């Protein structure tokens, strides 16, 4: 089997989805389940030849002012896409609904391989954060949902993620395929934990709470800080360790200072370590902590919760959130309502009996941990089933799926250039009907949104970047 994995993020950018793609690629290749090719936007001064599988980077533009740390891929970089097509994949698996899925559809037009899409992230939240104009938000979401609906099969990382996708207008079916974690099951040796945490103020016998992830407001960090402030006022001592970085880091540090949790007279109750990329160091922090605090309703899966469980560390989660799926309160984790009183009540209770907390952590290790190897083997099994469906003619063809709007239409026309004469008549009529609408749509766009969009997306700077990088 040949598998092409596509994602808009990949090292040097490290995020949750990049981690997913790397684990898929590593395990598929090392376990000899498939030959793997990864396609991703190119980052300057990056060596893509160091992996045990092929990585083809394609042209990208600097959009880091829109989304911190990320570049946007150009899905019309024909030379690199031709190289991907020459790989002749049996399965195309895309993990981002933007450039990666455009590339996936173009590869499908060339190779006829089925396209699988995995929905990892509530991208409507990120779009709302990056774009102020409601019209642009709505149209961007609609475009991405149409892109997802054009895939042959859609996977989600949790049931809650699937329902979120439905809420955005997605009308198709989806399959829940759980992500795994790359932490080995078990706690790190005491000596290694002491080595990693040396120099931090972590007195023995004082509860240690942990958060790992992007330091950003919508992860629930303000709720953590406000609840811990009240816990401190009650007389309970503790240490709160934040591992990671993010766009709201300084704002949240200032909140901690205002609440008296940071830069205190005697001991800081909050510790910000910055990002940690060494997985063994992260395992040591998960072993040292007593409780993982993750009151996020944004995350669709919460891999960090399963990483904590791998080390016997239980989590505090918002009841009904995606990250809380599979958690039984007081058995393998803790569930709270999304408010300070509920959070504070829980923290006060668990601090009275940390031995019971550690027992809950053992149950988390035994009951909710799933390895990446198990997860990827399950995905590979489904790859084979999809290929069998395709061979038998039972896989519904999405090759000629075309949206009724201009942007989606343009993409499909590019995708189908080589076989345009094979388009069904209904498609040609749809092209004709949509072309008649373009002048009106452009006039409306220029009148109401062009100036704001130019400013929001730094389009002048991107155009200059394109000019400099033109071959």
Secondary structure, 3 states (H helix, E strand, C coil): CEEEEECCCCCCCCCHHHHHHHHHHHHHHHCCCCEEEEEEECCCCCCCCCCCCEEEEECEEECCCCCCCCEEECCCCHHHHHHHHHCCCCEEEECCCCHHHHHHHHHHHHHCCEEEEEECCCHHHHHHHHCCCHHHHHHHHHHHHHHHHCCCEEEECCHHHHHHHHHCCCCCCCEECCCCECCCCCCCCHHHHHHHHCCCCCCCCCCEEEEECCCCHHHCHHHHHHHHHHHHHCCCCCEEEEECCCCCHHHHHHHHHHCCCCCCCCCCCEEEEECCCCHHHHHHHHHHCCEEECCCCCCCCCHHHHHHHHCCCCEEEECCCHHHCCCCECCCEEEECCCHHHHHHHHHHHHCCHHHHHHHHHHHHHHCCCEHHHHHHHHHHHHHHHHHHHHHCCCCCCCCCCCCCHHHHHHHHHHCHHHHHHCCHHHHHHHHHHHHHHHHHHHHHHHHCHHHHHHHCCHHHHHHHHHHHCC
